[in-house]
Amino acid sequence: MTNASPTQSRVEVLALALTDPQLSVRWNAARDLARLGKSALPATAPLRNAVRSSDATTQLWARYALVVICDELDEHLADIVAALDDKAKVWPGMAAAAIGAIGPAAHSAVPQLIRDLIDPNPDNRWSAAGALARIGPDSADAVGPLAGRLKDEDEKVRWYAAWALCELGSVASEAVGPLIEALNDPDDDVRGYAARALGKLGAYAASAESALDKLTGDENPAVSSAATEALELLRHPGAIDTSQAPTGDRALRPMVKLSAGQDDDEVLRLRLGTAEPCSGRTDSA
């Protein structure tokens, strides 16, 4: 009899965690199974049981995991998108986080995500902006609403809106004016992503050259670098491969981080008996 591999053992424990008394442990377990991809196929039955959970957020993440692990997008996308409107039962921001993790294939969610950009809860607003960023150019209808969020009272909403406009690329040309204004935002992330967005717009953003030139002297090196690259793109389109732009530096942090379940990552690690991080970031959902 052979011993189970570390991945097999992890799948088994995560599958058990789908019924943990602590709800956020269940959510993290489903997301962690999704990160394992096809290696988590043995957890298919427990995930299907989790879809029938009385907790709507557990259902959401179980559906997302089945999309990733079993290629069941057609079976679950409509329910994942519908979770955006089930705000009384689904934890704020999590439906948008799951949609963002699915990416362009979830473009049918764009109208609801646009509505969420003006939701009273800022967690729903910034999560919607993050999902629109991950859907990409298919979110073109959101350009105007995202530009409006560059003046949101919540700085996290502003920098996710700036990031989303950066990810939308040339379809965001109507946002040039608001993006130039955002170069003066007190938040580093907003300034940096506004600069990157203007750089991606190229000739459409020619009017931003003076403001970007000023921003090259920003006290934050990452923001200064973003402004310098944007200027180079305005003056010499194609000079920089923007697809290789850094995404992990401290000042420019583009990945959505869920507002709930973070403390319970440690609980799940204790359940697993491992020190391996179980992040709530939706870049790996």
KOLZAGU-131695 format. One record per residue (C-alpha): residue number from 0; residue in one letter; x, y, z. Coordinates in nm, 2 decimals, decimal comma. Layout:
BEGIN
{site NUM "A" {X Y Z}}
...
//
This chain:
BEGIN
{site 0 "M" {0,00 0,00 0,00}}
{site 1 "T" {0,15 0,33 -0,11}}
{site 2 "N" {0,13 0,65 0,10}}
{site 3 "A" {-0,08 0,93 -0,03}}
{site 4 "S" {0,11 1,22 -0,20}}
{site 5 "P" {0,11 1,56 -0,03}}
{site 6 "T" {-0,14 1,69 -0,28}}
{site 7 "Q" {-0,37 1,39 -0,23}}
{site 8 "S" {-0,36 1,44 0,14}}
{site 9 "R" {-0,43 1,82 0,11}}
{site 10 "V" {-0,73 1,75 -0,12}}
{site 11 "E" {-0,87 1,51 0,14}}
{site 12 "V" {-0,84 1,76 0,42}}
{site 13 "L" {-0,97 2,04 0,22}}
{site 14 "A" {-1,27 1,83 0,11}}
{site 15 "L" {-1,34 1,77 0,48}}
{site 16 "A" {-1,31 2,14 0,55}}
{site 17 "L" {-1,60 2,21 0,32}}
{site 18 "T" {-1,83 2,11 0,61}}
{site 19 "D" {-1,63 2,29 0,88}}
{site 20 "P" {-1,85 2,47 1,14}}
{site 21 "Q" {-1,67 2,79 1,06}}
{site 22 "L" {-1,81 2,93 0,74}}
{site 23 "S" {-1,51 3,12 0,62}}
{site 24 "V" {-1,30 2,80 0,65}}
{site 25 "R" {-1,54 2,64 0,41}}
{site 26 "W" {-1,50 2,93 0,16}}
{site 27 "N" {-1,12 2,92 0,18}}
{site 28 "A" {-1,13 2,54 0,14}}
{site 29 "A" {-1,33 2,56 -0,18}}
{site 30 "R" {-1,10 2,84 -0,32}}
{site 31 "D" {-0,79 2,63 -0,22}}
{site 32 "L" {-0,93 2,33 -0,40}}
{site 33 "A" {-0,98 2,55 -0,71}}
{site 34 "R" {-0,61 2,65 -0,69}}
{site 35 "L" {-0,52 2,28 -0,71}}
{site 36 "G" {-0,70 2,25 -1,04}}
{site 37 "K" {-0,74 1,90 -1,19}}
{site 38 "S" {-0,55 1,76 -0,89}}
{site 39 "A" {-0,86 1,83 -0,69}}
{site 40 "L" {-1,09 1,61 -0,90}}
{site 41 "P" {-1,13 1,36 -0,61}}
{site 42 "A" {-1,31 1,64 -0,42}}
{site 43 "T" {-1,58 1,67 -0,68}}
{site 44 "A" {-1,85 1,50 -0,48}}
{site 45 "P" {-1,79 1,70 -0,16}}
{site 46 "L" {-1,79 2,02 -0,37}}
{site 47 "R" {-2,13 1,91 -0,52}}
{site 48 "N" {-2,26 1,86 -0,17}}
{site 49 "A" {-2,13 2,21 -0,08}}
{site 50 "V" {-2,33 2,36 -0,37}}
{site 51 "R" {-2,64 2,24 -0,17}}
{site 52 "S" {-2,52 2,41 0,15}}
{site 53 "S" {-2,76 2,63 0,33}}
{site 54 "D" {-2,49 2,91 0,32}}
{site 55 "A" {-2,50 3,10 0,00}}
{site 56 "T" {-2,13 3,20 0,01}}
{site 57 "T" {-2,03 2,84 0,05}}
{site 58 "Q" {-2,24 2,76 -0,25}}
{site 59 "L" {-2,08 3,04 -0,45}}
{site 60 "W" {-1,72 2,92 -0,39}}
{site 61 "A" {-1,81 2,55 -0,44}}
{site 62 "R" {-1,96 2,65 -0,78}}
{site 63 "Y" {-1,64 2,84 -0,86}}
{site 64 "A" {-1,43 2,55 -0,77}}
{site 65 "L" {-1,63 2,32 -0,99}}
{site 66 "V" {-1,59 2,56 -1,28}}
{site 67 "V" {-1,21 2,55 -1,24}}
{site 68 "I" {-1,17 2,18 -1,16}}
{site 69 "C" {-1,44 2,02 -1,37}}
{site 70 "D" {-1,47 2,28 -1,65}}
{site 71 "E" {-1,84 2,33 -1,56}}
{site 72 "L" {-1,87 2,70 -1,66}}
{site 73 "D" {-2,20 2,65 -1,85}}
{site 74 "E" {-2,35 2,47 -1,55}}
{site 75 "H" {-2,26 2,73 -1,29}}
{site 76 "L" {-2,19 3,07 -1,44}}
{site 77 "A" {-2,55 3,19 -1,43}}
{site 78 "D" {-2,58 3,11 -1,06}}
{site 79 "I" {-2,25 3,27 -0,98}}
{site 80 "V" {-2,36 3,59 -1,16}}
{site 81 "A" {-2,70 3,58 -0,99}}
{site 82 "A" {-2,51 3,58 -0,66}}
{site 83 "L" {-2,42 3,95 -0,73}}
{site 84 "D" {-2,79 4,03 -0,65}}
{site 85 "D" {-2,82 3,81 -0,35}}
{site 86 "K" {-2,66 4,07 -0,12}}
{site 87 "A" {-2,86 3,96 0,19}}
{site 88 "K" {-2,70 3,62 0,18}}
{site 89 "V" {-2,36 3,64 0,00}}
{site 90 "W" {-2,07 3,81 0,18}}
{site 91 "P" {-2,00 4,15 0,03}}
{site 92 "G" {-1,76 4,15 -0,26}}
{site 93 "M" {-1,73 3,77 -0,29}}
{site 94 "A" {-1,96 3,72 -0,59}}
{site 95 "A" {-1,76 3,98 -0,78}}
{site 96 "A" {-1,44 3,81 -0,67}}
{site 97 "A" {-1,54 3,48 -0,81}}
{site 98 "I" {-1,65 3,64 -1,13}}
{site 99 "G" {-1,32 3,82 -1,16}}
{site 100 "A" {-1,13 3,50 -1,11}}
{site 101 "I" {-1,32 3,34 -1,40}}
{site 102 "G" {-1,22 3,64 -1,61}}
{site 103 "P" {-1,34 3,72 -1,97}}
{site 104 "A" {-1,56 3,41 -1,98}}
{site 105 "A" {-1,78 3,59 -1,73}}
{site 106 "H" {-1,85 3,89 -1,95}}
{site 107 "S" {-2,23 3,84 -1,91}}
{site 108 "A" {-2,19 3,98 -1,56}}
{site 109 "V" {-2,08 4,32 -1,68}}
{site 110 "P" {-2,42 4,50 -1,65}}
{site 111 "Q" {-2,46 4,38 -1,29}}
{site 112 "L" {-2,10 4,47 -1,20}}
{site 113 "I" {-2,16 4,82 -1,34}}
{site 114 "R" {-2,46 4,85 -1,11}}
{site 115 "D" {-2,25 4,75 -0,82}}
{site 116 "L" {-2,00 5,03 -0,88}}
{site 117 "I" {-2,25 5,26 -0,70}}
{site 118 "D" {-2,35 5,01 -0,43}}
{site 119 "P" {-2,37 5,17 -0,08}}
{site 120 "N" {-2,11 4,91 0,05}}
{site 121 "P" {-1,76 5,00 -0,06}}
{site 122 "D" {-1,66 4,63 -0,06}}
{site 123 "N" {-1,91 4,57 -0,33}}
{site 124 "R" {-1,79 4,88 -0,53}}
{site 125 "W" {-1,42 4,79 -0,53}}
{site 126 "S" {-1,48 4,42 -0,59}}
{site 127 "A" {-1,70 4,51 -0,89}}
{site 128 "A" {-1,42 4,73 -1,03}}
{site 129 "G" {-1,17 4,45 -0,98}}
{site 130 "A" {-1,39 4,20 -1,16}}
{site 131 "L" {-1,44 4,44 -1,45}}
{site 132 "A" {-1,06 4,47 -1,47}}
{site 133 "R" {-1,02 4,10 -1,49}}
{site 134 "I" {-1,29 4,06 -1,76}}
{site 135 "G" {-1,09 4,32 -1,96}}
{site 136 "P" {-1,19 4,49 -2,28}}
{site 137 "D" {-1,53 4,32 -2,28}}
{site 138 "S" {-1,61 4,56 -1,99}}
{site 139 "A" {-1,60 4,85 -2,23}}
{site 140 "D" {-1,95 4,96 -2,13}}
{site 141 "A" {-1,81 5,02 -1,78}}
{site 142 "V" {-1,56 5,29 -1,88}}
{site 143 "G" {-1,78 5,58 -1,79}}
{site 144 "P" {-1,90 5,44 -1,46}}
{site 145 "L" {-1,54 5,34 -1,37}}
{site 146 "A" {-1,42 5,69 -1,45}}
{site 147 "G" {-1,68 5,82 -1,21}}
{site 148 "R" {-1,54 5,60 -0,93}}
{site 149 "L" {-1,21 5,78 -0,96}}
{site 150 "K" {-1,36 6,03 -0,72}}
{site 151 "D" {-1,51 5,78 -0,48}}
{site 152 "E" {-1,48 5,87 -0,12}}
{site 153 "D" {-1,32 5,53 -0,05}}
{site 154 "E" {-0,95 5,52 -0,16}}
{site 155 "K" {-0,97 5,14 -0,23}}
{site 156 "V" {-1,26 5,20 -0,47}}
{site 157 "R" {-1,06 5,47 -0,65}}
{site 158 "W" {-0,75 5,26 -0,70}}
{site 159 "Y" {-0,94 4,96 -0,82}}
{site 160 "A" {-1,12 5,18 -1,06}}
{site 161 "A" {-0,79 5,32 -1,18}}
{site 162 "W" {-0,65 4,96 -1,22}}
{site 163 "A" {-0,96 4,85 -1,41}}
{site 164 "L" {-0,92 5,14 -1,66}}
{site 165 "C" {-0,56 5,04 -1,70}}
{site 166 "E" {-0,66 4,68 -1,78}}
{site 167 "L" {-0,93 4,79 -2,03}}
{site 168 "G" {-0,66 4,96 -2,25}}
{site 169 "S" {-0,76 5,15 -2,55}}
{site 170 "V" {-1,14 5,11 -2,50}}
{site 171 "A" {-1,09 5,35 -2,20}}
{site 172 "S" {-1,02 5,65 -2,42}}
{site 173 "E" {-1,32 5,84 -2,29}}
{site 174 "A" {-1,17 5,84 -1,94}}
{site 175 "V" {-0,86 6,05 -2,03}}
{site 176 "G" {-0,98 6,36 -1,85}}
{site 177 "P" {-1,07 6,18 -1,52}}
{site 178 "L" {-0,75 5,98 -1,54}}
{site 179 "I" {-0,54 6,30 -1,57}}
{site 180 "E" {-0,72 6,44 -1,26}}
{site 181 "A" {-0,65 6,11 -1,08}}
{site 182 "L" {-0,27 6,17 -1,12}}
{site 183 "N" {-0,31 6,42 -0,83}}
{site 184 "D" {-0,49 6,17 -0,60}}
{site 185 "P" {-0,34 6,14 -0,25}}
{site 186 "D" {-0,33 5,76 -0,28}}
{site 187 "D" {-0,01 5,61 -0,44}}
{site 188 "D" {-0,21 5,33 -0,61}}
{site 189 "V" {-0,45 5,56 -0,77}}
{site 190 "R" {-0,18 5,78 -0,92}}
{site 191 "G" {0,03 5,49 -1,03}}
{site 192 "Y" {-0,25 5,30 -1,21}}
{site 193 "A" {-0,39 5,62 -1,36}}
{site 194 "A" {-0,05 5,68 -1,51}}
{site 195 "R" {-0,03 5,32 -1,65}}
{site 196 "A" {-0,38 5,36 -1,79}}
{site 197 "L" {-0,29 5,68 -1,97}}
{site 198 "G" {0,03 5,51 -2,11}}
{site 199 "K" {-0,18 5,23 -2,25}}
{site 200 "L" {-0,41 5,48 -2,42}}
{site 201 "G" {-0,11 5,61 -2,62}}
{site 202 "A" {-0,21 5,89 -2,87}}
{site 203 "Y" {-0,55 5,91 -2,71}}
{site 204 "A" {-0,38 6,05 -2,40}}
{site 205 "A" {-0,15 6,30 -2,56}}
{site 206 "S" {-0,31 6,57 -2,34}}
{site 207 "A" {-0,17 6,40 -2,03}}
{site 208 "E" {0,20 6,45 -2,12}}
{site 209 "S" {0,25 6,75 -1,90}}
{site 210 "A" {0,08 6,60 -1,60}}
{site 211 "L" {0,27 6,27 -1,64}}
{site 212 "D" {0,60 6,46 -1,68}}
{site 213 "K" {0,53 6,62 -1,34}}
{site 214 "L" {0,45 6,28 -1,19}}
{site 215 "T" {0,79 6,14 -1,28}}
{site 216 "G" {0,91 6,34 -0,98}}
{site 217 "D" {0,67 6,16 -0,74}}
{site 218 "E" {0,83 6,06 -0,40}}
{site 219 "N" {0,71 5,70 -0,45}}
{site 220 "P" {0,95 5,53 -0,68}}
{site 221 "A" {0,69 5,29 -0,82}}
{site 222 "V" {0,46 5,58 -0,91}}
{site 223 "S" {0,75 5,77 -1,06}}
{site 224 "S" {0,84 5,47 -1,27}}
{site 225 "A" {0,48 5,42 -1,39}}
{site 226 "A" {0,47 5,78 -1,50}}
{site 227 "T" {0,81 5,75 -1,68}}
{site 228 "E" {0,69 5,44 -1,87}}
{site 229 "A" {0,36 5,61 -1,95}}
{site 230 "L" {0,55 5,90 -2,11}}
{site 231 "E" {0,76 5,67 -2,31}}
{site 232 "L" {0,45 5,50 -2,44}}
{site 233 "L" {0,30 5,83 -2,53}}
{site 234 "R" {0,61 5,94 -2,72}}
{site 235 "H" {0,71 5,61 -2,86}}
{site 236 "P" {0,41 5,37 -2,89}}
{site 237 "G" {0,52 5,01 -2,86}}
{site 238 "A" {0,84 5,09 -2,69}}
{site 239 "I" {0,75 4,91 -2,37}}
{site 240 "D" {0,58 4,57 -2,34}}
{site 241 "T" {0,30 4,66 -2,10}}
{site 242 "S" {0,19 4,30 -2,07}}
{site 243 "Q" {0,50 4,25 -1,86}}
{site 244 "A" {0,42 4,54 -1,62}}
{site 245 "P" {0,50 4,45 -1,26}}
{site 246 "T" {0,20 4,35 -1,05}}
{site 247 "G" {0,34 4,28 -0,71}}
{site 248 "D" {0,52 4,59 -0,60}}
{site 249 "R" {0,41 4,74 -0,27}}
{site 250 "A" {0,29 5,07 -0,41}}
{site 251 "L" {0,10 4,93 -0,70}}
{site 252 "R" {-0,10 4,64 -0,58}}
{site 253 "P" {-0,36 4,53 -0,84}}
{site 254 "M" {-0,49 4,21 -0,70}}
{site 255 "V" {-0,82 4,20 -0,52}}
{site 256 "K" {-0,80 4,10 -0,16}}
{site 257 "L" {-1,12 3,97 -0,01}}
{site 258 "S" {-1,25 4,17 0,29}}
{site 259 "A" {-1,36 3,86 0,48}}
{site 260 "G" {-1,20 3,53 0,57}}
{site 261 "Q" {-0,85 3,66 0,61}}
{site 262 "D" {-0,82 3,58 0,98}}
{site 263 "D" {-0,96 3,23 0,91}}
{site 264 "D" {-0,67 3,15 0,67}}
{site 265 "E" {-0,48 3,06 0,99}}
{site 266 "V" {-0,77 2,85 1,11}}
{site 267 "L" {-0,76 2,65 0,79}}
{site 268 "R" {-0,38 2,61 0,81}}
{site 269 "L" {-0,43 2,46 1,15}}
{site 270 "R" {-0,69 2,22 1,02}}
{site 271 "L" {-0,45 2,12 0,74}}
{site 272 "G" {-0,15 2,09 0,98}}
{site 273 "T" {0,06 2,29 0,74}}
{site 274 "A" {0,22 2,63 0,73}}
{site 275 "E" {0,15 2,67 0,37}}
{site 276 "P" {-0,03 3,00 0,31}}
{site 277 "C" {-0,40 2,99 0,21}}
{site 278 "S" {-0,44 3,34 0,07}}
{site 279 "G" {-0,77 3,51 0,02}}
{site 280 "R" {-0,64 3,70 -0,28}}
{site 281 "T" {-0,85 3,66 -0,59}}
{site 282 "D" {-0,56 3,65 -0,84}}
{site 283 "S" {-0,56 3,28 -0,75}}
{site 284 "A" {-0,92 3,29 -0,60}}
//
